[in-house]
Amino acid sequence: MIIDCHGHYTTAPRELELYRNAQLAALAEPSRRPTSTELAVTDDQIRESIEKNQLKFQKERGTDLTIFSPRAAGMAHHIGDERTGKQWARLCNGLIHRVCTLFPDNFVGVCQLPQVPGVSPANCVEELEYCVNTWGFVGCNLNPDPSGGYWTDPPLTDRYWYPIYEKMVELDVPAMVHVSSSCNPCFHGTGAHYMNGDTTAFMQFLTADLFKDFPTLKFIIPHGGGAVPYHWGRYRGLAQDMKRPPLSEHLMKNVFFDTCVYHYPGIELLTKVIPIDNILFASEMVGAVKGIDPETGHHFDDTKRYVDQLKGLSEGDRKKLFEGNARRVYPRLDALLKQRRM
Ligand SMILES: [Zn+2]
């Protein structure tokens, strides 16, 4: 079985965007506030948006199940207030739940959290609990920078974040560390802000003792771990200079990387440098890079092709990377699959 741990509903029906526009317009002009918290979207619309996109690619590329969450750039935690943020998260998560209900064999949900810059993530506990307990979601996306490129909140290792970690541990769900759009003109969203977020999160984990307080807390750093695998020697050396424990002991029970790296040499490096037990297969389709690589004739984000080309990957390692690691990092997914005798 091939589990893709990183997919977003980037192809949601247009009604979602219209709702958001109305919600944001109401921030300036309350009379424009949407009157309902329901979306007028039919199951047929949802089916069409999935069948022509994510499901089609799953079939073409030979993957089976996508861990699916709302569009990351759409989270835009820096816009609006607590109230609009909660409403928006519930609406986006509700659509994910509908996709997972319509295509239970192909998608399992991960939720967006109603984070707001400067507001304690304790305000996200309720949404996480609801999505996991009521809708069967298996994880969440946690934005390390809800300000959208200005990094105004404390680092992920600060006690500020502990309320959401306590709930994650209690529910036994991991978080993908995932920024949203950038409102800082210095940082292109997917080209710079995403990579910064991934790299920054790793360095924050390196410098603190978060996992002493939460030994079972798990994070997936997406996009191949940002710059981390490429600069692994730097991080090992910094840890040593700072009298921190070796990375292999200190972080690798809690921090994982996905394979959203869009060329073969990158995947080769990732799998050479990072222990296989810490790598989860992912493509982030349909997402950040949609085009076809003229050098290969295949989609940049068809990451399964790169993994398939890896030389010297044993059958056991291949199984870990495609399935076993995801089932270990997302225990609720494992339980769900066991229930289905998979
Ligand atoms: Zn993503």
Residues whose N, C-alpha, C, O or C-beta is under 5 A from the ligand:
A	BS01	ZN	A72 E284
